[in-house]
Amino acid sequence: MSQNMPIKTLEAVLNDIISIKLKDQRTFRGRLTRCDMYMNLTLTDAEELESNETKAKYGQLLLRGNNILWIQIPT
C-alpha cells in the first residue's frame, strides 16, 4: 500500500462534505477545499457538531493533521 494513498483519497473528495473527529473528541463537518501531505485540511461552511447537532458554525476552518483522529468521507 502506498504512503500517498490517504492523500489521494482526500484529493478525490475535494469539494465534498466530510466529517472529522479530533483527538480532543470534537467533531467537525464541512466542504473539503484543501489538503496537504501533512493531512492539514481546510474546510468551508464548517460546523462543529455535538451529538450530531450543530454547536457552532465557522466560515472557513483549518485543521492540523496531527490533531485528527479520523476522517469520514462520502461513499
C-alpha positions in Angstrom: 0.0 0.0 0.0 1.4 3.4 -0.9 2.1 6.0 1.7 0.3 8.6 -0.5 -2.9 6.7 -0.6 -4.7 8.7 2.1 -3.8 11.9 0.3 -5.0 10.5 -3.0 -8.3 9.5 -1.3 -8.7 13.0 0.1 -7.9 14.7 -3.2 -10.6 12.5 -4.8 -13.2 14.0 -2.5 -12.2 17.7 -2.8 -15.3 19.9 -2.7 -17.3 17.1 -1.0 -18.7 17.3 2.6 -16.6 15.3 5.1 -16.6 14.8 8.8 -13.6 14.9 11.0 -13.1 13.9 14.6 -10.1 15.4 16.5 -8.1 13.8 19.3 -9.8 16.1 21.8 -13.1 14.5 20.8 -14.6 17.5 18.9 -16.3 16.7 15.6 -16.4 19.0 12.6 -18.2 18.7 9.2 -17.7 20.9 6.1 -16.7 21.0 2.5 -13.1 19.9 2.0 -11.3 22.6 -0.1 -7.6 21.8 0.5 -5.4 19.0 1.9 -1.6 18.6 2.0 0.9 15.9 2.6 0.8 16.5 6.4 -3.0 15.9 6.3 -3.7 19.5 7.2 -7.3 20.1 5.9 -9.2 23.3 5.1 -13.0 23.2 5.3 -15.5 25.8 4.2 -19.0 26.1 5.5 -17.6 24.2 8.5 -19.6 23.4 11.6 -18.8 21.9 15.0 -21.1 19.1 16.0 -22.1 17.8 19.4 -24.4 14.7 19.5 -25.0 15.2 15.7 -26.4 18.7 16.3 -24.7 21.9 15.2 -22.9 23.5 18.1 -21.1 26.3 16.2 -20.7 27.5 12.6 -17.5 28.6 11.0 -16.9 30.1 7.6 -13.5 28.5 6.9 -11.6 26.2 9.2 -8.0 24.9 9.1 -7.4 21.6 10.9 -3.9 20.4 11.6 -3.2 16.8 10.5 -1.6 15.8 13.8 -4.8 16.6 15.7 -7.0 14.4 13.5 -8.3 11.1 14.9 -10.4 10.0 12.0 -11.9 11.3 8.7 -15.3 10.2 7.3 -15.6 10.7 3.6 -18.7 10.2 1.4 -19.2 6.7 -0.1 
